[in-house]
Amino acid sequence: MKILTNQIKTNMSTLYDKLKPEYKKSLNEQEELYPTLVKGIKCALQENYLWSHLSIGQVRELISFTSMSLGSMSSYDWSYGEKLLICED
């Protein structure tokens, strides 16, 4: 298993950096009403570089602050988060 070093991490975008702007906006708009939940989601996104490192609960909470429903997420979406993240080339 390859371990991410601090040098490699500084060159990588966090999941928060990759989050589509409309979902960042949605989180920010809900932060006043749900400060603990939103802070937890933001921390998880800022501390992780790979979608697969998020827990199912963290993804579910993130989705709950978007206009998407949990049922609209395919298994591919759950696995890779492409509906929520800006795709890199």
DRENFI-900938 format. One line per field, with one value per residue: x negated, y negated, z negated of N, C-alpha, C in turn; residue in one letter. Coordinates in steps of 0.02 Angstrom, whole numbers, plus 50000, padded with zeros to 5 digits. Example, Ala and Ser with C-alpha at 12.3 -4.5 7.8 and 13.67 -1.06 7.14 Angstrom:
n_x <- [49340 | 49358]
n_y <- [50284 | 50112]
n_z <- [49610 | 49646]
ca_x <- [49385 | 49316]
ca_y <- [50225 | 50053]
ca_z <- [49610 | 49643]
c_x <- [49340 | 49355]
c_y <- [50165 | 49998]
c_z <- [49610 | 49606]
r <- [A | S]
//
This chain:
n_x <- [49958 | 49969 | 49910 | 49964 | 49860 | 49816 | 49764 | 49815 | 49951 | 49966 | 49963 | 50079 | 50255 | 50379 | 50530 | 50624 | 50576 | 50602 | 50738 | 50890 | 50939 | 51075 | 51111 | 51026 | 51074 | 51203 | 51174 | 51116 | 51225 | 51308 | 51238 | 51259 | 51380 | 51355 | 51227 | 51134 | 51148 | 51117 | 50989 | 50922 | 50934 | 50864 | 50736 | 50704 | 50698 | 50595 | 50487 | 50465 | 50407 | 50446 | 50594 | 50635 | 50593 | 50685 | 50819 | 50971 | 51072 | 51025 | 51031 | 51168 | 51217 | 51163 | 51232 | 51360 | 51362 | 51375 | 51465 | 51492 | 51561 | 51542 | 51578 | 51558 | 51428 | 51312 | 51229 | 51104 | 51090 | 51088 | 50970 | 50869 | 50900 | 50923 | 51032 | 51029 | 50904 | 50779 | 50719 | 50557 | 50437]
n_y <- [50059 | 49893 | 49752 | 49589 | 49453 | 49300 | 49210 | 49258 | 49242 | 49103 | 49069 | 49118 | 49100 | 49071 | 49158 | 49063 | 48955 | 49004 | 49012 | 48974 | 48806 | 48770 | 48858 | 48827 | 48700 | 48732 | 48803 | 48698 | 48611 | 48683 | 48692 | 48607 | 48651 | 48786 | 48806 | 48900 | 49020 | 48976 | 48925 | 49043 | 49115 | 49031 | 49036 | 49171 | 49174 | 49084 | 49146 | 49260 | 49339 | 49431 | 49500 | 49625 | 49632 | 49574 | 49604 | 49700 | 49638 | 49505 | 49468 | 49484 | 49383 | 49270 | 49275 | 49252 | 49115 | 49065 | 49043 | 49167 | 49332 | 49473 | 49591 | 49562 | 49581 | 49680 | 49840 | 49819 | 49681 | 49676 | 49743 | 49667 | 49530 | 49438 | 49358 | 49258 | 49202 | 49101 | 49154 | 49210 | 49195]
n_z <- [50000 | 50045 | 49962 | 49932 | 49936 | 49851 | 49945 | 50066 | 50039 | 50034 | 50165 | 50213 | 50238 | 50115 | 50071 | 50042 | 50115 | 50241 | 50245 | 50324 | 50364 | 50339 | 50239 | 50136 | 50110 | 50068 | 49948 | 49874 | 49862 | 49779 | 49662 | 49552 | 49498 | 49471 | 49397 | 49337 | 49411 | 49543 | 49525 | 49492 | 49612 | 49699 | 49641 | 49660 | 49799 | 49823 | 49765 | 49836 | 49985 | 50074 | 50137 | 50096 | 49966 | 49886 | 49771 | 49786 | 49716 | 49709 | 49844 | 49866 | 49780 | 49843 | 49967 | 49920 | 49903 | 50028 | 50184 | 50229 | 50219 | 50111 | 50174 | 50307 | 50333 | 50414 | 50404 | 50453 | 50435 | 50295 | 50274 | 50337 | 50335 | 50439 | 50476 | 50386 | 50383 | 50464 | 50613 | 50649 | 50780]
ca_x <- [50000 | 49930 | 49928 | 49958 | 49815 | 49837 | 49745 | 49864 | 50015 | 49968 | 49974 | 50145 | 50314 | 50422 | 50598 | 50659 | 50554 | 50632 | 50811 | 50920 | 50956 | 51144 | 51117 | 50993 | 51122 | 51257 | 51148 | 51107 | 51291 | 51338 | 51193 | 51287 | 51432 | 51327 | 51154 | 51094 | 51148 | 51082 | 50917 | 50897 | 50928 | 50809 | 50673 | 50691 | 50679 | 50530 | 50435 | 50458 | 50388 | 50476 | 50665 | 50642 | 50575 | 50744 | 50865 | 51037 | 51108 | 51003 | 51059 | 51240 | 51229 | 51149 | 51288 | 51420 | 51359 | 51380 | 51532 | 51497 | 51588 | 51498 | 51599 | 51535 | 51357 | 51298 | 51173 | 51044 | 51086 | 51067 | 50901 | 50820 | 50920 | 50917 | 51087 | 51016 | 50836 | 50754 | 50677 | 50491 | 50417]
ca_y <- [50000 | 49832 | 49703 | 49521 | 49412 | 49229 | 49178 | 49277 | 49213 | 49032 | 49063 | 49146 | 49062 | 49106 | 49168 | 48998 | 48916 | 49034 | 49009 | 48927 | 48743 | 48768 | 48896 | 48786 | 48647 | 48763 | 48815 | 48634 | 48584 | 48723 | 48694 | 48572 | 48693 | 48851 | 48794 | 48959 | 49066 | 48947 | 48923 | 49111 | 49132 | 48991 | 49063 | 49235 | 49159 | 49049 | 49191 | 49318 | 49327 | 49484 | 49511 | 49690 | 49625 | 49550 | 49656 | 49696 | 49588 | 49438 | 49456 | 49476 | 49317 | 49221 | 49277 | 49223 | 49043 | 49048 | 49053 | 49237 | 49380 | 49532 | 49640 | 49544 | 49598 | 49748 | 49871 | 49786 | 49616 | 49689 | 49767 | 49619 | 49462 | 49394 | 49309 | 49204 | 49175 | 49077 | 49207 | 49188 | 49227]
ca_z <- [50000 | 50050 | 49912 | 49957 | 49896 | 49849 | 50007 | 50117 | 50020 | 50050 | 50237 | 50228 | 50216 | 50068 | 50097 | 50037 | 50173 | 50301 | 50240 | 50371 | 50331 | 50315 | 50177 | 50084 | 50094 | 50029 | 49881 | 49840 | 49847 | 49725 | 49604 | 49494 | 49469 | 49450 | 49393 | 49320 | 49468 | 49600 | 49507 | 49497 | 49683 | 49727 | 49615 | 49694 | 49868 | 49822 | 49740 | 49880 | 50054 | 50114 | 50121 | 50062 | 49896 | 49849 | 49749 | 49817 | 49678 | 49730 | 49911 | 49857 | 49752 | 49896 | 50014 | 49889 | 49910 | 50099 | 50211 | 50251 | 50171 | 50103 | 50224 | 50374 | 50338 | 50438 | 50367 | 50479 | 50401 | 50226 | 50274 | 50363 | 50320 | 50496 | 50479 | 50338 | 50390 | 50528 | 50642 | 50673 | 50842]
c_x <- [49956 | 49955 | 49916 | 49913 | 49841 | 49821 | 49795 | 49931 | 50020 | 49979 | 50043 | 50200 | 50353 | 50490 | 50638 | 50639 | 50589 | 50708 | 50838 | 50945 | 51027 | 51153 | 51080 | 51041 | 51178 | 51235 | 51143 | 51174 | 51323 | 51298 | 51222 | 51340 | 51406 | 51251 | 51112 | 51091 | 51107 | 51007 | 50886 | 50886 | 50869 | 50741 | 50655 | 50667 | 50610 | 50473 | 50423 | 50445 | 50422 | 50548 | 50673 | 50623 | 50632 | 50785 | 50931 | 51078 | 51089 | 51031 | 51133 | 51256 | 51216 | 51208 | 51350 | 51420 | 51358 | 51452 | 51542 | 51531 | 51540 | 51514 | 51575 | 51462 | 51348 | 51241 | 51107 | 51034 | 51063 | 50993 | 50851 | 50838 | 50920 | 50974 | 51072 | 50949 | 50822 | 50706 | 50611 | 50474 | 50362]
c_y <- [49938 | 49781 | 49633 | 49481 | 49341 | 49194 | 49195 | 49244 | 49140 | 49020 | 49088 | 49099 | 49103 | 49117 | 49104 | 48953 | 48939 | 49030 | 48956 | 48865 | 48741 | 48807 | 48862 | 48731 | 48674 | 48777 | 48749 | 48603 | 48620 | 48721 | 48660 | 48615 | 48758 | 48847 | 48856 | 49007 | 49039 | 48944 | 48992 | 49133 | 49095 | 49018 | 49128 | 49222 | 49126 | 49094 | 49251 | 49297 | 49376 | 49496 | 49575 | 49686 | 49597 | 49610 | 49648 | 49642 | 49517 | 49421 | 49444 | 49407 | 49263 | 49218 | 49244 | 49147 | 49020 | 49057 | 49124 | 49278 | 49439 | 49585 | 49625 | 49561 | 49670 | 49777 | 49839 | 49718 | 49625 | 49707 | 49713 | 49545 | 49414 | 49344 | 49248 | 49169 | 49150 | 49129 | 49177 | 49227 | 49276]
c_z <- [50000 | 50000 | 49942 | 49910 | 49896 | 49913 | 50062 | 50103 | 50040 | 50124 | 50259 | 50203 | 50167 | 50101 | 50092 | 50096 | 50237 | 50301 | 50287 | 50334 | 50303 | 50250 | 50120 | 50061 | 50050 | 49957 | 49842 | 49820 | 49788 | 49660 | 49542 | 49459 | 49439 | 49443 | 49381 | 49379 | 49526 | 49586 | 49514 | 49569 | 49714 | 49704 | 49651 | 49765 | 49872 | 49801 | 49786 | 49952 | 50101 | 50090 | 50080 | 49988 | 49853 | 49827 | 49786 | 49781 | 49698 | 49798 | 49906 | 49829 | 49803 | 49945 | 49985 | 49892 | 49983 | 50122 | 50235 | 50197 | 50167 | 50156 | 50294 | 50386 | 50360 | 50396 | 50390 | 50444 | 50329 | 50224 | 50292 | 50353 | 50378 | 50503 | 50435 | 50348 | 50460 | 50554 | 50667 | 50736 | 50830]
r <- [M | K | I | L | T | N | Q | I | K | T | N | M | S | T | L | Y | D | K | L | K | P | E | Y | K | K | S | L | N | E | Q | E | E | L | Y | P | T | L | V | K | G | I | K | C | A | L | Q | E | N | Y | L | W | S | H | L | S | I | G | Q | V | R | E | L | I | S | F | T | S | M | S | L | G | S | M | S | S | Y | D | W | S | Y | G | E | K | L | L | I | C | E | D]
//
